[in-house]
Amino acid sequence: MKLILASASPRRAEILRAAGFSFAVMSSAVDETPYPSESPQDHVQRLAAAKAELVAARAVGPAIVIAADTVVTLEGKILGKPRSTEDARKMLEQLSGRTHSVLTGVMLIRLPDAESRSFLESTLVHFARLSEDDIMQYLSTDEPYDKAGSYAIQGRAGRYIPRVEGCYFNVVGLPLAHLTRTLAELGWSPD
């Protein structure tokens, strides 16, 4: 049974590859605008389901489609990808010295029978206090500009994160251990 990653995210693909998974990639562009009064949890679960369904409609089985959506939240507010350097600076200032949550909604659809599973993973990330110089140096790299919350834990921002409570891979974009258990529920085996 083949796996299909419904994402163009290089980070999600890298997580799967490093863990020894073989998979195909099919893009799944959906409008990621949050609905009014939609909780961050509902938001990521809705987007993961939309991405999985979009790809499942085009894929040929037997296969399992894997889709995910990840957001950074602080005090219940979603911190998306920055639109500008100023936007990234503001997000990093908000995260400085605080703890925030990273939420990932995951949806899997097995083909051809359309059996599905979904789950939500939450990880707490503790950020050290950042000086203005720390923020300016980080903004001078390419790292913050295509990342939710304006940082990449697996890159230079890792030096500012003294502690993570929960799944590290969730913060990168795909909760690997939970995903592996859920794939097994759908009959997938690494062999």
C-alpha positions in Angstrom: 0.0 0.0 0.0 1.6 3.3 -1.1 1.6 6.5 0.9 0.7 9.8 -0.6 1.7 13.0 1.2 -0.9 15.7 0.4 1.6 18.5 1.0 4.3 20.5 -0.8 6.0 21.1 2.5 9.7 20.2 2.3 9.8 19.8 6.1 7.0 17.2 6.1 8.7 15.3 3.3 12.0 15.5 5.1 10.5 14.1 8.3 9.0 11.1 6.4 12.2 10.5 4.4 14.4 10.6 7.4 12.2 8.0 9.2 12.5 5.7 6.2 9.1 6.1 4.6 8.6 5.7 0.9 5.9 8.0 -0.5 4.6 10.1 -3.4 3.8 13.8 -3.1 0.6 15.4 -4.5 0.0 19.1 -3.8 -3.2 20.1 -2.0 -3.6 23.9 -2.2 -6.6 25.0 -0.2 -7.6 28.4 1.1 -6.1 28.6 4.6 -8.0 31.7 5.8 -9.5 31.0 9.2 -13.2 31.2 9.5 -14.6 33.9 11.8 -14.6 32.7 15.4 -13.0 29.3 14.4 -10.8 27.9 17.1 -7.1 27.1 16.1 -7.9 23.4 16.8 -10.9 23.4 14.5 -8.9 25.4 11.9 -6.1 22.9 11.5 -8.5 19.9 11.5 -10.7 21.5 8.9 -7.7 22.3 6.6 -6.1 18.8 7.1 -9.5 17.2 6.1 -9.9 19.5 3.0 -6.3 18.7 1.8 -6.8 15.0 2.3 -10.1 14.9 0.5 -8.8 17.0 -2.4 -5.9 14.6 -3.0 -8.0 11.4 -2.3 -10.3 12.5 -5.1 -7.4 12.5 -7.6 -5.4 9.6 -6.2 -5.6 5.9 -7.3 -5.5 3.2 -4.6 -4.5 1.2 -2.9 -3.0 4.0 -1.0 -3.2 6.1 2.2 -3.3 9.9 1.8 -1.7 11.8 4.6 -2.6 15.5 5.0 -1.7 17.9 7.8 -1.9 21.6 8.8 0.2 23.2 11.5 -0.3 26.5 13.3 1.5 28.4 16.0 -0.8 29.8 18.6 -0.2 32.3 21.4 -3.1 33.0 23.8 -5.5 31.4 21.4 -4.5 33.6 18.5 -3.0 32.0 15.3 0.5 33.3 14.3 0.7 32.5 10.6 3.5 33.0 8.2 4.8 36.5 8.2 3.8 38.8 5.4 6.9 41.1 5.8 10.0 41.6 7.9 8.1 43.9 10.2 5.4 41.2 10.7 8.1 38.6 11.5 9.7 41.0 14.0 6.4 41.5 15.8 5.8 37.8 16.0 9.2 37.1 17.4 8.8 39.9 20.0 5.5 38.3 21.0 7.0 34.8 21.4 10.1 36.1 23.3 10.3 34.8 26.9 6.9 33.0 26.6 5.4 29.6 26.0 3.2 29.0 23.0 1.4 26.0 21.4 2.0 24.4 18.1 -1.1 22.5 16.8 -1.2 20.1 13.9 -4.3 18.6 12.5 -3.7 15.3 10.6 -6.2 13.4 8.3 -5.5 10.1 6.7 -7.7 8.5 4.0 -7.2 4.9 2.9 -8.1 4.2 -0.7 -10.1 2.7 -2.3 -12.5 2.2 0.6 -12.2 5.8 2.0 -11.7 4.7 5.6 -10.3 7.7 7.4 -8.7 8.7 10.7 -7.9 12.1 12.0 -6.1 13.5 15.1 -4.9 16.7 16.7 -1.4 17.0 18.2 -0.4 19.8 20.5 3.1 20.7 21.7 4.2 23.5 24.1 7.3 25.4 23.0 9.2 27.5 25.5 11.0 30.5 23.9 14.0 32.2 25.7 13.9 36.0 26.0 15.2 37.5 22.8 17.2 40.7 22.6 16.6 43.2 19.8 20.0 42.1 18.4 18.9 38.4 18.5 15.7 39.3 16.6 17.6 41.4 14.0 20.2 38.7 13.4 17.5 36.1 13.0 15.5 38.3 10.6 18.7 38.7 8.4 18.5 35.0 7.6 15.9 33.4 5.2 14.6 31.2 8.0 11.6 33.1 9.4 9.8 34.0 6.2 7.9 30.9 5.2 7.3 29.5 8.7 4.3 29.8 11.0 5.2 32.0 13.9 8.3 33.2 12.0 10.7 30.6 13.3 12.1 27.1 12.5 12.9 25.0 15.5 15.1 22.7 13.4 17.2 25.7 12.3 18.8 28.7 14.0 15.8 29.4 16.1 16.5 26.1 18.0 19.2 28.0 20.0 16.4 30.1 21.6 14.2 27.2 22.6 15.3 25.7 25.9 12.4 23.3 26.3 9.6 21.5 24.3 6.8 19.6 26.0 5.4 17.1 23.6 6.4 15.9 20.1 9.3 17.8 18.6 8.4 16.7 15.1 5.0 18.2 15.6 6.7 21.6 15.8 8.5 20.9 12.5 5.2 20.1 10.9 4.3 16.4 11.2 3.8 14.4 14.5 5.7 11.3 13.4 5.0 8.8 16.3 1.3 9.5 16.3 1.2 9.3 12.5 2.9 5.9 12.5 0.4 4.5 15.0 -2.5 5.8 13.0 -1.1 4.4 9.8 -0.9 1.0 11.5 -4.6 1.3 12.4 -5.3 1.7 8.7 -3.4 -1.5 7.9 -0.1 0.1 6.7 3.2 -1.7 7.6 6.7 -0.3 7.1 7.6 -3.6 5.4 
